[in-house]
Amino acid sequence: MEPKIILGIDPGTNLMGWAILSVEKTKLKPLEIGVLELTKVKEPFAKLQRIFEEVSGLIATYHPQELAIEAPFFGKNVQSMLKLGRAQGMAIAAALAHKMAVYEYAPRKVKLSITGRGAASKEQVANMLHKTLQMDKIPVKWDATDALAVAVCHYHQSQNPIKEKAGPKSWEAFLSQHPERIG
C-alpha cells in the first residue's frame, strides 16, 4: 500500500508555509517543508498567481491526495482578512483544479491537536512537532512549521476527531494521555 501524502498550507500573502507529510499506517514522516516568500512581489494579483503556481507545482511534484489548510483567524483588520482569504482561496483553487480533497482547520483546532492546548504558542507547536516527528531540526520560519502542524492535525482528525472542549490542561497531562507521541 502506497503512503498517503498530505499537503499542509499556512496561507499568507507575504509568507505562505507549506509542508508535505507522508503517512504510512500510523507513521508520519515530513518529506519537505518550506516557505514561499512573496514580500518582494508588489502587485497583489501577481502574489495570488504565485500562490496558485506554487501549490500547483507542489501537487505536481509530490502527488498529495489531500490538502489541509489553515482557516483565516478573525482579526480586527478587515483588509488583512480579505488578503488572507484570497491567498487561502488560491491554494484551495489549485487543489481543486487537481481534483484533491480539501480540509480546513481553525488555528485553535490545529494547536489543540498538536499540543493539547488551543492557545499554544508557535514555539510550543514547533517543539512538539520536532519531538513527536523526530525531526532533525526545527525550521527557522514559523510558517513552515504551521503548515506541517495543519497536515498533522488533519491526519489526527481523519483518524479520531478531537472535540473542541476535550483536551488536557497541561503538556504533562497531554503526554500522559498520548504516550505514543513521546519520541
N, C-alpha and C positions, 0 to 999 in steps of 0.2 A: 504494500500500500504506500502510495506516494505521500509525503508530508503535506499538510495543509499550509498554505502560505497566506499570511495576513499582512496587509499594508496598513500601517498606522500613520495618521496625519494629524499634526497640530497646526491648524491653518493660521495664516497671517499674511499681511501684505508687505511687511518688511522682512520677516523671517518665517519660513514655513518648515517646521520639523517633519521628518519622515523616518519611518522605520519599517524594515522587512523582518517579520517574525515567522520562523518555521516551527510548525507543531507536528511532532511525530508521537502519536499516542498521547502521553502526558508530558513529554519532554519538550520544553520551549527553548529555542535557540535563536538569538538575534543574528540575522545574516548580515545586514548592513543597516546603519543609521546615518542620518546626515541632516543638513540644513540647506535649504535653498535661500540664498541671500538676495534680497531684492532692493536693498537700500539705495543702490546706485541707479536703479531704474526709476526715472522721474514720472513718466506718463502712467497714470493709473490703469488704463486699459492694457498697456503693454505688460504691466505686472500680472494682470489676470491671465493674459495669454501665456506668459512664462509659467504660471502655476499649472495651467492646463497641460502644457507641453511637458513639464517636469513629471507630473503624475502619470501622464500617458507613457512617458519613457520608462518610468519605474515599473509600470504594468507590463510593458513590452519586454523588459529585461528579466523580471522576476516571476511573472505569471501568477500573481496572487489571485486567490479565489474570492477574497472578501476585503472590503475597505472598512476600517474602523476609524472614525473621525471625531474629534472633539467638537462639541457644540459650543457656539459662542456663549460667553458668560454675559450676564446683563449688567451693563455699566451705565454710568450717567452720561457719557459722551455718545450722542446718537450718531455722529459722523463716524466715529471709530467702530461702532457696532455695525453700521452699514458696510464699511470697508471689509471688516472681518467676515461678515455674512457673504459678501461677494467672493472673497477668497475661498471660503468653505464651499460655496456653490460651484466654483470652477473645479475644485478637486472632486466633488461629487459627480459633476458632469463628465469628467474624464473617466471615472469608474463606470458610470452608467453607459458611456459610449463603448466600453469594453465588456458590457453585459455582466458586470460584477455586482454582487450583493453589497449593499451599503448599510452600515450600522453607526448610529450617532450616540455619543455618551457625554453627559454633562461633566464638567471638570470635577465636581464634588464626587460623582459616581466613580470616576477614574481613580481619584486619590483614595477613596474608601476601599476600592478593590485591591489596590496595591499595598497600602499601608494599614488599612483598618481605621483610618481617620479621614473623614471628608474634608477636614480643614488642614491637612498636612502641607508642609512647605515643599517647594520644588526640590530642595536639598534632601528632604526625607524620602520623597518619591524616588529620586535618583539613587540614593543609598540603598533603599530596599530592592530596587531593580538590580543594582550591582551585586548585592548579596544573593538574592534568590536565583538570578540567572547566571551567576558565577562569571560575570564579565571581567575581562582583563583590566579595564579602566572605566571610569565614569566620564562620559562625554563632557566636553567643555561647554557646549551650548545646551541650555536647558530645553530648548525647543525640540532637539533630537530626543532627549530623554522623555519629554512629554509625549512625543509621538509613539515611542516604544511603550510607554505606560498605557496609552489608549489601545494599542494592539494586544497587550497582555490583559487588560481589562476585558476586552472583547472575548478573548479566549475563556477567561473565568466566567463571564456572563453566559457564554454559549454552553458551558459545562454545568453550571449550577448558579442560576441567577441569585444575586445578593439583594436583599431587600434594603431600601434606604435606611430604615430605622435600625436594622441589625448592625452589629459591629462592636468590637471590643473598644474599651475606653483608653487603652494604652498599648504601646508596642509590645510589652511583655505579655499582655492578655492576648493580643493578636497572634503572636508567635506560639503561645501555648495552645491556641485553638487551631493553628495551622502548622503543625510540626513539619509537614512536607516542604514548606517554604524555607526552612533553615538549611543553609548551604553548608 
